[in-house]
């Protein structure tokens, strides 16, 4: 039976802004995928947002959500989740300013839905979205992204200067767009990555993927400092989110000496640091503690008893040597300049190849700070000059990203640059 004009008009009325945004996203995926997409977009409006979430999901940890919208992006001050995947992408040649706006609107829309336990647009596995488990998605822009957008880049948005300890590999370095996806559930992280990469398919290609982990949620008391694979506590000196000191260290003000579109944002330095666990095993416990400057048992400085005791760098041994050696990692990371601070949010990785006894493990080191040149680079120079821990660690990847501010509902991340 021919379709009536009235029915045609009603069908057209169902088209939404988000269907338009899909324009580029479905290009090249094939007829079968488009047919499947059409069936999702045009199925009855029975609760797509209530997709098979069991009533009890909100009463367990998997139902916990972190707001997506706000002045700052989530995933920075958020208490670190157990699992994270970082993805860097390179923009396709035809992705101009208009295309970047469409991509970021689509990405923001899907990230907002997924972080709240709702299916992404055209999600063919909506059952995998119902347990966000504190899912956050954080976006970052590399120098190439800002240039393509026609914006003014902050002076620090560039590769770090070369360091003698670096053995950087291109497959873990640089990138135009960063996706930081974190959750307490690894299945949620994997599904979210897949959904967001579908959104970027027509605009960008994957440059690198780095996956990391911490202790599983619930295995330690909340607020316990993470441990890396050397057994060290990692991040004791971090400033506390929600404090004036944190705001000063992390958030960019968009002042006259930087790009105004960055107000409320921050910067991210992502360093992939290989840790030689095999040769670390040859070092006795005393040597390990001297190289770090802290006890392994509870992370206390060698001059203290508890993890958060202030170290005494002037204390001497009975024969006149510093109790905390000058070459220790903690001493080199500390500065007499209080402005040289960072907020670290690291994850372990372990990608041991099959059929070998050599460990391929280390740290996906993520540092947030308002200004890379003023805060991160001086610290890294000191570590490069004299840090005994360099004997067992090698940076093999390095990237710098501008993390734009968050957005209001109805907006998108990056709208201060692209709108």
C-alpha positions in Angstrom: 0.0 0.0 0.0 1.4 3.4 -0.9 2.6 5.5 2.0 0.4 8.5 2.7 1.8 12.1 2.7 0.7 12.4 6.3 2.8 9.3 7.2 5.8 10.7 5.3 5.6 13.9 7.2 5.5 12.1 10.5 8.5 10.0 9.5 10.5 13.0 8.6 9.7 14.6 11.9 11.5 11.7 13.7 14.8 12.8 12.1 17.0 14.3 14.8 20.0 16.5 15.0 22.1 13.5 16.0 21.1 11.6 12.8 22.5 14.5 10.8 25.8 14.3 12.8 26.1 10.7 11.8 26.6 11.9 8.2 30.3 11.2 8.1 30.3 8.5 10.7 28.6 6.0 8.5 30.6 6.6 5.4 32.4 3.5 4.2 30.9 1.1 6.8 29.0 -0.9 4.2 25.3 -1.5 3.4 24.7 -4.1 6.2 25.9 -1.6 8.8 23.8 1.2 7.4 20.7 -1.1 7.4 21.4 -2.0 11.0 21.9 1.7 11.9 18.6 2.6 10.2 16.7 0.0 12.2 18.1 1.4 15.4 17.4 5.0 14.5 13.8 4.2 13.4 12.7 1.7 15.9 9.8 2.7 18.3 10.7 5.1 21.1 10.3 2.4 23.7 12.9 3.0 26.3 16.2 3.1 24.5 17.6 5.0 27.4 16.4 2.3 29.8 18.1 -0.4 27.8 18.1 -3.5 29.7 19.3 -2.0 32.9 18.2 -4.3 35.7 16.4 -2.5 38.5 19.0 -3.5 41.0 21.9 -2.1 39.0 21.8 1.2 40.8 22.2 -0.5 44.1 25.6 -2.0 43.3 28.9 -0.4 42.4 28.4 -0.9 38.6 25.6 1.7 38.7 27.7 4.5 40.1 28.0 7.4 37.7 30.2 10.5 37.3 28.6 13.6 35.8 29.8 14.3 32.3 28.8 18.0 32.0 30.5 20.7 34.1 33.1 23.5 34.1 35.9 20.9 34.1 36.1 17.6 32.3 35.7 14.5 34.4 38.6 12.0 34.7 41.1 14.5 36.2 39.9 15.3 39.7 37.8 12.1 39.7 39.1 9.4 42.1 41.1 7.2 39.7 39.3 4.1 38.5 40.7 0.6 38.3 41.1 0.5 34.5 41.9 3.0 31.8 42.5 3.0 28.1 44.2 6.0 26.4 43.8 6.3 22.6 45.6 8.9 20.5 44.3 9.6 17.0 45.6 11.4 13.9 43.2 13.6 11.9 42.4 12.6 8.4 43.5 15.1 5.7 40.0 16.3 5.0 39.0 17.0 8.6 38.7 20.8 8.6 37.3 23.0 11.4 33.7 22.2 10.5 34.4 18.5 10.6 36.1 18.8 13.9 33.1 20.5 15.4 30.8 17.7 14.1 33.1 15.0 15.5 33.4 16.6 18.9 29.7 17.1 19.1 29.1 13.5 18.3 31.8 12.3 20.7 30.5 14.4 23.5 26.9 13.3 23.0 27.9 9.6 23.1 30.3 10.1 26.0 27.5 11.9 28.0 25.2 9.0 27.4 27.7 6.2 28.1 28.9 7.7 31.4 25.4 7.7 32.7 24.8 4.1 31.8 22.8 4.8 28.6 23.4 3.3 25.2 25.4 5.4 22.7 23.8 6.5 19.4 23.6 3.4 17.1 24.9 1.2 19.9 24.4 -2.4 18.6 25.2 -3.8 22.0 23.2 -1.6 24.4 23.4 -4.3 27.1 27.1 -3.4 27.6 26.3 0.2 28.5 24.2 -0.4 31.6 27.0 -0.6 34.2 29.2 2.5 33.9 31.1 1.8 37.1 32.2 5.5 37.4 33.0 5.7 33.7 34.7 8.9 32.6 35.7 10.1 29.2 38.3 12.9 28.9 39.3 14.6 25.6 42.6 16.2 24.8 43.8 18.2 21.8 47.3 17.9 20.3 49.1 20.7 18.4 47.7 19.4 15.1 44.1 19.6 16.2 44.4 23.2 17.5 46.1 24.2 14.2 43.4 22.5 12.1 40.7 24.3 14.2 42.4 27.6 13.5 42.9 28.3 17.2 45.7 29.8 19.2 47.7 27.1 20.9 49.2 27.7 24.4 53.0 28.0 24.1 53.5 24.7 26.0 51.5 22.7 23.5 54.4 21.0 21.8 56.5 17.9 22.2 58.7 18.0 25.3 62.4 18.9 24.8 64.7 15.9 24.3 66.0 14.1 27.4 69.0 11.8 27.6 67.0 9.0 29.2 64.4 9.0 26.5 64.1 6.2 23.9 60.9 7.3 22.4 59.0 5.1 20.0 56.6 6.8 17.5 53.9 4.1 18.1 53.5 5.5 21.7 54.1 9.2 21.1 52.3 12.4 19.9 48.8 12.5 18.4 46.1 15.0 17.4 43.3 13.9 19.6 43.4 12.0 23.0 40.6 9.9 24.4 41.1 8.9 28.1 38.5 6.3 29.0 38.5 5.1 32.6 36.1 2.9 34.7 36.1 0.4 37.5 34.9 -2.2 35.0 37.2 -3.3 32.1 34.2 -4.4 29.9 32.8 -0.9 30.2 36.1 0.6 29.1 36.3 -1.7 26.1 32.8 -1.1 25.0 33.1 2.7 25.4 36.3 2.7 23.4 34.6 0.8 20.5 31.6 3.2 20.5 33.7 6.3 20.5 36.0 5.0 17.8 33.0 4.4 15.6 32.3 8.2 16.0 35.7 9.1 14.8 36.1 6.7 11.9 35.4 9.3 9.2 37.5 12.0 10.8 40.6 10.3 12.3 42.7 7.2 12.4 44.1 5.5 15.5 47.7 6.3 16.2 48.3 4.4 19.5 46.4 2.6 22.3 47.7 2.3 25.8 45.9 0.3 28.5 46.5 0.4 32.2 45.3 -0.9 35.5 45.4 -0.3 39.2 44.1 -2.5 42.1 40.6 -3.7 41.7 37.9 -1.6 43.3 37.3 -2.7 46.9 40.7 -4.4 47.5 42.1 -1.4 49.4 40.5 1.4 51.5 39.4 4.4 49.6 42.2 7.0 49.4 45.1 4.5 49.5 48.0 5.6 47.2 48.4 3.2 44.3 51.5 1.1 43.9 53.4 0.6 40.7 54.9 -2.7 39.6 58.2 -1.9 41.4 56.1 -2.1 44.6 56.5 1.6 45.3 53.7 3.9 46.3 53.0 6.2 43.4 51.6 9.6 43.9 52.0 10.4 47.6 52.8 14.1 47.0 49.7 14.7 44.9 47.7 17.8 45.9 44.1 16.9 47.0 41.3 17.6 44.5 38.8 20.1 45.8 41.4 22.3 47.4 42.7 25.7 46.4 46.1 24.2 46.0 44.8 21.6 43.5 43.0 24.4 41.5 46.3 26.4 41.3 48.3 23.4 40.2 45.9 21.9 37.7 43.4 24.4 36.2 44.4 26.8 33.4 42.9 30.3 33.9 42.9 31.3 30.3 44.9 34.4 31.2 46.5 36.8 28.7 49.6 34.6 28.3 47.8 31.7 26.9 44.7 30.8 24.8 41.5 32.1 26.3 39.6 29.0 25.1 41.6 27.0 27.6 40.0 28.7 30.7 38.9 25.9 33.0 41.0 23.3 31.2 44.4 21.9 31.9 47.3 20.1 30.1 48.2 16.4 30.0 51.6 14.9 29.6 51.4 11.2 28.8 54.7 9.3 29.2 55.0 5.5 28.7 57.8 4.4 31.0 59.2 0.9 30.6 60.2 -0.6 33.9 62.9 -3.3 33.8 61.4 -5.7 36.4 64.0 -8.4 35.6 67.0 -6.3 36.6 65.1 -4.6 39.5 64.8 -8.1 41.0 68.6 -8.2 41.4 68.5 -5.2 43.8 68.1 -5.8 47.5 65.4 -4.1 49.5 67.7 -1.5 51.0 69.0 -0.5 47.5 65.4 -0.2 46.2 64.5 2.1 49.1 67.6 4.2 48.6 66.8 4.7 44.9 63.3 5.9 45.7 63.9 7.7 49.0 60.9 5.9 50.6 60.3 2.7 52.5 58.6 0.0 50.5 56.5 -1.1 53.4 54.3 2.0 53.7 55.9 4.6 51.5 57.2 6.7 54.4 60.2 8.9 53.5 63.5 7.4 54.8 63.5 10.1 57.5 59.9 9.5 58.6 57.5 6.8 59.9 54.3 7.4 57.9 53.7 7.9 54.2 52.7 11.5 54.4 55.4 12.6 56.8 57.4 15.6 55.3 60.8 14.4 54.3 63.9 15.9 56.0 66.4 16.3 53.2 69.0 17.8 55.6 69.1 14.7 57.9 72.5 12.8 57.8 73.6 9.3 58.6 76.1 8.6 61.4 78.9 9.0 58.9 77.6 12.2 57.4 75.8 11.1 54.2 72.2 12.3 53.5 69.6 9.8 54.8 67.6 10.5 51.7 70.2 10.4 48.9 70.6 13.2 46.5 70.2 10.7 43.7 66.9 9.3 45.0 63.8 9.7 42.8 61.9 11.6 45.5 64.7 14.1 46.1 65.1 14.8 42.3 61.3 15.2 41.8 61.0 17.7 44.6 61.7 21.4 43.9 62.4 24.4 46.2 60.0 26.3 43.9 56.5 25.6 45.1 55.1 26.3 41.6 56.8 23.3 40.1 54.1 20.8 41.0 52.1 18.4 39.0 49.1 16.1 39.6 49.9 12.6 38.6 47.3 9.9 37.6 49.3 6.9 36.6 48.3 3.4 35.5 50.4 0.2 35.4 50.7 -1.8 32.2 51.9 -5.4 31.6 52.1 -6.6 28.0 54.5 -9.5 28.4 55.0 -11.2 25.0 54.3 -14.9 24.9 57.2 -17.3 25.0 59.6 -15.1 26.8 60.8 -14.6 30.3 61.5 -10.9 29.9 58.9 -8.7 31.4 57.4 -6.0 29.2 55.8 -3.8 31.9 55.8 -0.3 33.2 53.8 2.8 33.8 51.4 4.8 31.7 52.3 8.1 33.5 49.7 10.9 33.1 50.5 14.3 34.6 48.0 17.1 34.7 49.2 20.7 35.2 48.2 24.2 34.2 51.4 24.9 32.3 53.8 22.2 31.0 56.8 24.5 30.6 56.5 26.0 34.0 55.6 22.9 36.0 56.5 19.6 34.3 59.6 20.3 32.3 61.8 21.6 35.1 61.0 18.5 37.2 61.8 16.2 34.2 65.1 18.0 33.7 66.1 17.2 37.3 65.2 13.6 36.9 67.1 13.4 33.6 70.2 14.9 35.2 70.5 12.6 38.3 67.9 10.0 39.2 69.2 6.5 40.2 65.8 5.1 39.2 66.7 5.8 35.6 68.8 2.6 35.9 65.6 0.6 35.8 63.2 2.9 33.9 63.1 4.1 30.3 60.6 6.5 28.8 59.5 5.0 25.5 56.5 7.2 24.7 55.7 10.9 25.1 52.8 13.1 24.2 51.4 16.5 25.2 47.8 17.5 25.0 45.7 20.5 25.8 42.7 19.4 27.9 39.9 21.8 27.1 37.3 22.8 29.8 34.1 20.8 30.2 30.9 21.8 28.6 27.3 22.6 29.5 24.4 20.3 28.5 23.6 21.1 24.9 27.2 22.0 24.2 30.2 19.9 23.5 33.8 19.5 24.7 35.9 21.9 22.6 33.1 24.3 21.9 35.2 27.1 23.4 37.7 26.5 20.5 35.3 25.4 17.7 31.9 27.0 18.3 
